[in-house]
C-alpha cells in the first residue's frame, strides 16, 4: 500500500497531480489544518463546514478520517504513560 504523509498540505494543493492524488485516495487521515488548507481540502473532498470544524484547532489525535465515500470525525487519545507512546512519540524530549 502506498502511503504519503505531509504535515502541511499547502504545497501539495498547489500541484494538480497532488490534488488528484488526494481526491482519488480511498483513505485519508486529516489532523489540524490551517484555514486556507481547510478551505482547499473541503472544496477538493466535498466536505461540509461542520466536518471541517474537526480539523480547525484540533488537539493531537483528533481529526477527520475519509474511507471510501465516508468522512467522519475521530478522537484517538493515546495514553502517554505507556512504553508504546514513548517509542512512537515524535515530540522532542519524549522519546
RAURVEN-V13918 format. One record per backbone hydrogen bond with DSSP energy under -1.0 kcal/mol. NH is the residue of the N-H (numbers start at 0). CO is the residue of the C=O. If there is no record, write none. Layout:
# RAURVEN-V13918
NH CO
NH CO
This chain:
# RAURVEN-V13918
12 8
13 10
14 11
18 14
19 15
20 16
21 17
22 18
23 19
24 21
27 65
29 63
32 54
37 33
38 34
39 35
40 36
41 37
42 38
43 39
44 40
45 41
46 41
51 47
52 48
53 50
54 51
55 52
61 58
62 73
63 29
64 71
65 27
66 69
67 25
69 66
71 64
73 62
75 60
85 81
86 82
87 83
88 84
93 90
